[in-house]
Amino acid sequence: MIQRSTKLIVSDNSGAKKVQTINLLKKNKKNRATIGDVIVISVKKANPKQRSKAVAGNVYKAVITETKKKVTRKDGTNFKSDRNVAILLNTQNTPIGSRISGFVSYELKKKRYSKIISLASTSI
């Protein structure tokens, strides 16, 4: 589960490497976000050699693609990752980067992020 001030890794080629959560756009009782939720992040570390779209200190929206917390689906299957991962979004909720490394889960398909699924190398 992702909360405020959680550090995440970026898995697209937007130029950002590490980000920190500022705010959650989905409010629930426990103030936690899971896979497929949109959050507001601040870029903490960016690639200086690349002409990146994301610069350290800028604020963006992002969608969560992997979490360390175990996720249970309705059919009873469980899965988890060894890291917290996000993908940066622009104002139209499309990804900033043109490639996504790593996997994305089926929950993004349910939340209608078809562009992210088409850019990803694998999906589970």
C-alpha positions as CSV (number, residue, x, y, z in Angstrom):
1,M,0.0,0.0,0.0
2,I,1.2,3.5,-0.9
3,Q,0.8,6.4,1.6
4,R,2.1,9.9,1.7
5,S,5.9,10.3,1.5
6,T,6.4,6.8,0.2
7,K,9.4,6.5,-2.2
8,L,8.8,4.8,-5.5
9,I,10.8,3.8,-8.5
10,V,9.8,4.9,-12.0
11,S,9.6,2.2,-14.7
12,D,9.2,4.3,-17.9
13,N,11.7,6.2,-19.9
14,S,10.5,9.7,-18.9
15,G,13.9,10.5,-17.3
16,A,12.8,10.2,-13.6
17,K,14.3,7.5,-11.5
18,K,13.0,8.0,-8.0
19,V,9.9,9.8,-6.8
20,Q,8.1,10.5,-3.6
21,T,4.4,10.6,-3.0
22,I,2.8,14.0,-2.1
23,N,-0.9,13.2,-2.2
24,L,-3.4,10.5,-3.0
25,L,-6.2,11.4,-5.4
26,K,-8.4,8.5,-4.3
27,K,-9.5,9.1,-0.7
28,N,-10.6,6.1,1.3
29,K,-10.8,5.3,5.0
30,K,-7.2,4.3,5.5
31,N,-5.6,6.9,3.1
32,R,-3.7,4.2,1.1
33,A,-3.4,3.6,-2.6
34,T,-3.0,0.3,-4.4
35,I,-2.4,-0.8,-8.0
36,G,-4.2,1.3,-10.6
37,D,-4.7,4.3,-8.3
38,V,-3.5,7.8,-9.3
39,I,-1.2,9.7,-7.0
40,V,0.6,13.1,-7.0
41,I,4.4,12.7,-6.9
42,S,7.5,14.8,-6.8
43,V,10.6,13.8,-8.7
44,K,13.5,13.3,-6.4
45,K,16.1,11.9,-8.7
46,A,16.3,12.2,-12.5
47,N,18.7,11.1,-15.2
48,P,21.0,14.1,-15.9
49,K,22.5,12.7,-19.1
50,Q,19.2,12.1,-20.8
51,R,17.2,15.0,-22.2
52,S,14.5,14.1,-20.0
53,K,10.9,15.2,-19.8
54,A,10.9,14.8,-16.1
55,V,13.2,17.1,-14.1
56,A,14.1,16.8,-10.4
57,G,11.7,18.9,-8.3
58,N,8.8,18.9,-10.7
59,V,5.3,17.6,-9.6
60,Y,3.4,15.1,-11.8
61,K,0.6,12.6,-11.5
62,A,1.5,8.9,-11.6
63,V,-0.3,5.6,-11.6
64,I,0.9,2.7,-9.4
65,T,1.8,-0.5,-11.2
66,E,3.6,-2.6,-8.6
67,T,3.5,-2.7,-4.8
68,K,5.3,-4.7,-2.1
69,K,2.0,-5.3,-0.4
70,K,0.2,-8.5,-1.4
71,V,-2.7,-8.0,-3.7
72,T,-5.6,-10.5,-3.8
73,R,-7.8,-10.8,-6.8
74,K,-11.5,-11.8,-6.8
75,D,-10.6,-15.3,-8.1
76,G,-8.4,-15.9,-5.1
77,T,-4.9,-15.5,-6.7
78,N,-2.3,-13.5,-4.8
79,F,0.7,-11.6,-6.2
80,K,3.3,-9.1,-4.9
81,S,6.4,-7.4,-6.1
82,D,9.7,-6.7,-4.4
83,R,9.5,-2.9,-5.1
84,N,7.0,-0.1,-5.3
85,V,6.7,1.2,-8.9
86,A,4.9,4.0,-10.7
87,I,4.5,5.4,-14.2
88,L,4.4,9.2,-14.8
89,L,1.3,10.7,-16.4
90,N,0.7,14.0,-18.2
91,T,-2.5,16.1,-17.9
92,Q,-4.5,13.8,-20.2
93,N,-3.7,10.7,-18.1
94,T,-1.5,9.2,-20.7
95,P,2.1,8.1,-20.0
96,I,4.9,10.6,-20.5
97,G,7.4,7.9,-21.5
98,S,7.3,5.8,-24.7
99,R,8.5,2.6,-23.1
100,I,7.7,0.8,-19.9
101,S,10.1,-1.7,-18.4
102,G,8.8,-4.4,-16.1
103,F,5.3,-5.8,-15.9
104,V,1.9,-4.3,-15.4
105,S,-1.0,-6.1,-13.9
106,Y,-4.5,-6.9,-15.0
107,E,-6.0,-4.3,-12.6
108,L,-4.8,-1.5,-14.9
109,K,-6.9,-3.0,-17.7
110,K,-10.0,-2.8,-15.5
111,K,-9.3,0.8,-14.7
112,R,-9.0,1.6,-18.4
113,Y,-5.3,2.3,-18.8
114,S,-5.0,0.6,-22.2
115,K,-2.2,2.8,-23.4
116,I,0.0,1.7,-20.5
117,I,-0.7,-1.9,-21.1
118,S,0.1,-1.6,-24.8
119,L,3.5,0.0,-24.0
120,A,4.5,-2.6,-21.4
121,S,6.7,-5.5,-22.2
122,T,4.7,-8.0,-20.1
123,S,1.5,-8.1,-18.2
124,I,0.2,-10.5,-15.6
